[in-house]
Amino acid sequence: MNACHTSPRPSQETDRCAEIVARLQQSEIFRDYQQAFQTATGLPLVLRAAGSFQPPLKGSKQINAFCAMMATSSKSCAACLQLQERVESEAIEGSKTLQCFAGLTESAVPVRVGEKTIAFLQTGQVLFRAPTEKGFHAAMAELEKR
C-alpha cells in the first residue's frame, strides 16, 4: 500500500499527510463540491484520510438512517469498519465499489499527492435494488454470526 501512513519516517510523513487532508477537508472548493454533490444526489460525500479507520461516511449530514442505526451496535459497527478497511485497500489504484453484509454499497476514489494515496473521496450507503424479505433475513443471519 502506498499511502502516507506507510512511509519510512512514519510520524513526520503521517503528520504531513494528515495536515494536507485536513486542509483539503476545510477548503472552500471541497466544501462547495461536497454540498453540490450531496444536494444533487442526496448521497453523503466525505474525504477520509488514508488509514483513518473511521465509521463509514463520518462527518456527513447525509448518512443513511439504517447505517446510522447499525453503527450503534458493536457487531454491525465492526462489520462496517471491516468494509471500510477493505474498500480502502482495494481502492488504492483506482475507484472501487463494494457491497456490505446488508446489501448497501460503498464507493471510494483515491486522492493522491504524487505517488502517495493520502485520502479517499467516499460515498455510498446505497441499495441498488428494492429490499426484499430474503435480503433482510440474510443480513440478520450475518449479524447473528458476528
Protein Blocks (a to p, Z undefined) as FASTA:
>chain_A
ZZfklcfblmlmmmmmmmmmmmmmmpmklmmmmmmmmmmnopacddddehklpaehihia
kbcfklmmmmmpmklmmmmmmmmmmmmmmmmnmccddddfkopacddddddehjbcfbdc
deejiafbdcdfklmmmmmmmmmmZZ
